[in-house]
Every structure is written in structure tokens, then in C-alpha cells.
Amino acid sequence: MNRKCLFICAVLLLAAPWLIFSAGSREEAPAVTTIDDMEYSYEKLVELAQAEGELTVYDTSSRIEPIGAAFAEKYGITVRATKMGNPEQIERVKREVDAGNIQVDVIGISDAPTIVNDLIPQGYVINWVPADLADVIPEELQFPLTYRFGQRVFGYNFESYPSSPVTNVWQLTEAEWKGRVFLRDPSTTPANLSLFVTLTKPSYAAMLAQTYQDYYGRPIQLTEENAGWEFVVRFFKNDPVVLRSDGDVGDAVGAPGQTDAPIGFYTYAKQRDNDIGLRLATAFEMQPFIGYASGTHVAVVNGSPNPNAARLFVRYLLTEEGVAPFMGDIGVYAPNPAVPVHPDDDLGSWDAWRQYLVVLDDELTWERSQDVLDLWFIHAGR
């Protein structure tokens, strides 16, 4: 045996104990058993979840707290539920998963482009749909899984105006409405940003070009790539007023006693406050759209310390009981058709709303959001 062979053998002999120990450690590491590893049943899921006994949830709404309390009472599982904005949730989940120190089990966020293009494909979260509800929840709401949704709309003060003072979205770019359209900041409100991105899509651009011609009686003269980009730039240049929240927008627009109130862009649910004195009405007369549909999505964190309790909580949010704290207001809808629409809803069903709303394009938003943000900061950013 030559000297080279002796050296190799010596190295292998020295390494052998470490190799055996290492292999043994991987084999002996306890595997986490989830409902996904067996034939699904709701009863088995409950059993596995109760064995874990606890759960941590983040959501963009404070109503996650009463939901967590009701879940805890129903199943005997301790729930730590925290209201947290989209950016902080995303940052925390990434940091926890990357560090292998995962504290949260379930997240509820409204930033669909980030979920679809980052969190799911990069393995930070799992889009989990319970098998017994897969035929109940509409397919288009299953990826990313939506547990509640609603709409933002243009609205006006019905005390100031007997009907909508704006009947065409291009009017919002005119001098009359300069500095008199209130909305949440697109740079911090993902769905608002997604609206302006989606309007640059060829199909919506063509719609906007036709609407311009219908209103002004002449074809639009473009300085941008298409009528969608043209609308976005003109709207941004017209000094829209940014307020902190949908509530602030609705309060400013709907306050009583105004004779020349601004136009607002806010969640339709805000019109519930007409019961306490606001004067808000939806601009149904506006062409070619009055707002957009958006959802809040729920996902299980990959490597969750309580994976079965997390899955049970996701399922709970898809039931009438689970989503109940949201359903006392108009403008909130559940993907489960068994959950009734609020009786005071202006149109009575989500299907009736579809004709008025833009369908946000998550993929395009992921690709093009920075371009639109740049325009916002150039023309409208404060």
C-alpha cells in the first residue's frame, strides 16, 4: 500500500465516528406529524391541534383578538393574537424562518403580491386549504387563500351633492378636483398601489382610453405608453391628499355640514358610520369603475411550532363562526358562500359588485410596483 493510500485510509478512520454520529442524529431527530401526513379528517385535525395546545397569530386587524378568544374557548387551545401591519409581519416571518427561531404560526396579511411571489415560493409560508372545504371555497380565492375580502370605493358626501359629482374617473385629473381627492398613501397601502399598477395593464388601458373618448368626445392624446399610464400620471399630478387611514378619509369626506366636500377613496365598510352621523355615499355613477376588490389572506408559517393548531385556525377562519367578528359590518365578505352578506349592503351580493370593481393583478404588481412608486414620489409624494 503506497503512502497516498495510507493517508486516505487514516483520514476515513478518523472521520468515521463523526459520520456515524451525524447520520444517527439526523435519523433520530423527531419528525413533526401534521394532518397532511395522514388521511384528512376534521376530528383528527382537532385532536392533533389540541395536543399542541397553543398558537400564535398575527393579522392586520385588531379583530383577530376576539377571533382568537372564541377559537380558544371552542377548542381549549391558548391563542396569542396580535394586530400587526403587513410590512412588520413580512419582516418578522422572514427573520424568524431564516434564523430557525419561529415564534408565529399563522399570518393574515393583505399584500397578495408578496405572498404569491415571495413568501410562498421562497418557503416562508404554506398556502394550506382544508380538504373538507376545498369544494366550498371558490377556486380563485384559494391561492393565496383568502379568508375575508371587500372593496375600496370612491365616495362622496350626499349632503354636499344629491348624486356623485364625478361620473368619470378622468374628472379626477381635472383642475376642479385638484387637491380634493383623499386617499391612503399608495406607498404604504399595497392594494392602493396595486390598483394604479393594474390600470397600466393593456386591457384596463384600453378601457380608460374608450372612457376618455366617451366623456370628452375625442381620442386621448398620450404622453405616456398607454391610457393607463396616462391616467396614473395625471392623477398623481393633481395633488391627491394622503391621509393615514380609511377611517380618516371617510371622516373627512363624510363629515356633516359641508357644502363643497372632497371625493374620497376608502373601504366601503366605512359607510357603516353613517349610523353615527357621517354622510357617505358610493359613487356608483362613476365610469368605468368605482374601486377595486381586495382580500386578506391567511397562511401557515413554514416550520410553525404548532402546525396542526395553525391549520385548525386557518379552517376556523373559513367558517361563519370564525369570521363572525367581521361580518357585523357592511363591506365585508367571506369566501364561504354559507356566510351571509350584511343585510344593509347596497347591492346585496358580491356578484352584483363585480361589474363596478377592478380586479387587481398580483403578478403585474410584483413586476411593476417600483415604476409606479417612482411616479408617485415624483409627482405626488410629500
Residue pairs with C-beta under 8 A, 6 or more apart in sequence:
1 9
32 307
33 48
34 48
34 307
34 308
34 311
35 44
35 45
35 48
35 308
35 311
36 128
38 44
40 130
40 131
40 132
42 130
42 132
42 315
45 130
45 308
45 311
45 312
45 315
46 75
46 312
48 308
49 75
49 77
49 306
49 308
49 309
49 311
49 312
50 75
50 76
50 77
50 309
51 308
52 77
52 305
52 306
52 307
52 308
52 309
53 76
53 77
53 78
53 306
53 309
54 77
54 78
54 79
54 80
54 306
54 309
55 68
55 71
55 77
55 78
55 79
55 80
55 105
55 106
55 306
55 309
55 310
55 313
56 79
56 80
56 81
56 82
56 103
56 104
56 105
56 106
56 306
57 64
57 68
57 79
57 80
57 81
57 82
57 104
57 105
57 106
57 107
57 108
57 313
58 64
58 82
58 83
58 84
58 89
58 92
58 104
58 106
58 107
58 108
59 81
59 82
59 83
59 84
59 107
59 108
59 109
59 296
60 83
60 84
60 85
60 86
60 89
60 108
60 109
60 110
60 296
61 83
61 108
61 296
61 326
62 83
63 325
63 326
64 81
64 82
64 83
64 108
65 81
65 83
66 325
67 81
67 316
67 317
67 322
67 323
67 325
68 79
68 80
68 81
69 79
69 81
70 321
70 322
70 324
70 325
71 77
71 79
71 313
71 316
71 322
72 78
72 79
74 316
74 321
75 312
77 309
77 312
79 313
84 92
86 109
86 110
86 111
86 114
86 190
89 107
89 109
90 109
90 111
90 114
90 118
90 119
92 104
93 104
93 107
93 119
93 124
93 125
93 301
94 119
94 124
96 102
96 103
96 104
96 301
97 123
97 124
97 301
97 302
97 303
100 303
102 301
102 303
102 304
102 305
103 305
104 301
104 304
105 300
105 301
105 304
105 305
105 306
105 307
105 309
105 310
105 313
106 298
106 299
106 300
106 301
106 304
106 310
106 313
106 314
107 125
107 298
107 299
107 301
108 147
108 296
108 297
108 298
108 317
109 115
109 296
109 297
110 190
110 191
110 294
110 295
110 296
110 297
111 190
112 144
112 190
112 194
112 294
112 295
112 297
112 360
112 362
113 190
113 194
113 362
113 363
113 365
113 366
113 369
114 190
114 366
115 125
115 127
115 144
115 297
115 299
116 143
116 144
116 362
116 363
116 366
117 362
117 363
117 366
118 124
118 366
119 125
119 299
120 126
120 127
120 144
120 299
123 302
124 301
124 302
125 299
125 300
125 301
125 302
126 299
126 300
126 301
126 302
127 142
127 143
127 144
127 145
127 299
128 145
128 299
128 300
128 310
128 311
128 314
129 137
129 142
129 145
130 311
130 314
130 315
130 318
132 315
133 315
133 318
133 336
134 142
136 318
136 336
136 337
136 338
137 145
137 318
137 335
137 336
138 335
141 149
141 295
141 335
144 297
144 299
145 297
145 298
145 299
145 314
146 295
146 296
146 297
146 298
146 335
147 295
147 296
147 297
147 298
147 314
147 317
147 318
147 322
147 323
147 334
147 335
148 295
148 296
148 317
148 323
148 326
148 332
148 333
148 334
148 335
149 293
149 294
149 295
149 296
149 332
149 333
149 335
150 267
150 268
150 269
150 293
150 294
150 295
150 331
150 332
150 333
151 267
151 268
151 291
151 292
151 293
151 294
151 331
151 353
151 357
152 191
152 192
152 195
152 246
152 265
152 266
152 267
152 268
152 291
152 292
152 294
153 265
153 266
153 267
153 268
153 282
153 283
153 290
153 291
153 356
154 164
154 166
154 169
154 263
154 264
154 265
154 282
154 283
154 286
154 290
154 291
155 250
155 253
155 254
155 263
155 264
155 265
155 266
155 268
155 270
155 271
155 280
155 281
155 282
155 283
156 164
156 165
156 166
156 253
156 261
156 263
156 264
156 280
156 281
156 283
157 253
157 254
157 255
157 258
157 261
157 279
157 280
157 281
158 279
158 280
158 281
159 256
159 257
159 258
159 261
159 279
160 258
160 259
160 260
160 261
160 279
161 261
163 285
164 281
164 283
164 284
164 285
164 286
165 263
166 172
166 177
166 263
166 283
166 285
166 286
167 285
167 286
167 287
168 211
168 214
168 215
168 286
168 287
169 208
169 211
169 231
169 286
169 287
169 288
169 289
170 208
170 211
170 212
170 215
170 216
170 231
170 234
171 177
171 215
172 181
172 235
172 238
172 263
173 231
173 234
173 235
173 237
173 238
174 238
175 238
177 238
177 263
178 238
178 239
179 238
179 239
179 240
179 241
180 241
180 262
180 263
181 235
181 238
181 240
181 241
181 262
181 263
181 264
181 265
182 240
182 241
182 242
182 243
182 249
182 252
182 253
182 262
182 263
182 264
182 265
182 266
183 192
183 240
183 241
183 242
183 243
183 249
183 264
183 265
183 266
184 192
184 242
184 243
184 244
184 245
184 246
184 249
184 265
184 266
185 192
185 242
186 192
186 193
186 195
186 196
186 372
186 373
186 376
187 193
187 373
187 376
187 377
187 381
190 365
191 292
191 294
191 360
192 265
193 365
193 369
193 372
193 373
193 376
194 292
194 294
194 360
194 361
194 362
194 365
194 369
195 292
195 358
195 360
196 232
196 235
196 372
196 376
197 361
197 364
197 365
197 368
197 369
197 372
198 204
198 292
198 358
198 359
198 360
198 361
198 364
198 365
199 205
199 208
199 228
199 231
199 232
199 358
200 225
200 226
200 228
200 229
200 232
200 364
200 368
200 372
201 228
201 361
201 364
202 226
202 228
204 228
204 358
205 226
205 227
205 228
205 229
206 226
206 227
207 288
208 227
208 228
208 230
208 231
208 288
209 219
209 220
209 226
209 227
210 288
211 287
211 288
212 219
212 220
212 227
213 219
213 220
214 287
215 287
220 227
220 230
222 230
223 230
223 233
224 230
224 232
224 233
232 372
232 375
233 375
233 379
236 375
236 376
236 378
236 379
236 380
237 379
237 380
239 380
240 380
241 262
242 380
242 382
243 249
243 252
246 266
246 267
246 269
246 270
247 266
247 270
249 264
249 265
249 266
249 270
250 264
250 266
250 267
250 270
250 271
250 273
250 278
250 280
251 273
251 278
252 262
252 264
253 261
253 262
253 263
253 264
253 266
253 280
254 261
254 264
254 270
254 271
254 273
254 274
254 278
254 279
254 280
255 261
255 278
255 279
256 277
256 278
256 279
258 279
261 279
263 283
264 280
265 291
267 331
268 282
268 291
268 330
268 331
269 329
269 330
269 331
269 332
270 278
270 280
270 331
271 278
271 280
271 281
271 282
271 330
271 331
272 329
272 330
272 331
273 280
274 280
282 290
282 346
283 290
284 290
284 346
284 356
289 356
289 357
289 358
290 356
290 357
291 356
291 357
291 358
292 357
292 358
292 359
292 360
293 353
293 354
293 357
293 358
293 359
293 360
294 360
298 314
298 317
299 314
300 307
300 310
300 311
300 314
301 310
304 310
315 322
316 322
317 323
318 334
318 335
318 336
319 336
319 339
320 327
320 334
320 336
320 338
320 339
320 340
323 334
323 336
323 339
326 332
326 334
327 334
327 339
327 340
327 342
328 342
329 342
330 342
330 344
330 345
330 346
331 342
331 345
332 342
333 339
333 341
333 350
341 348
341 349
341 350
347 353
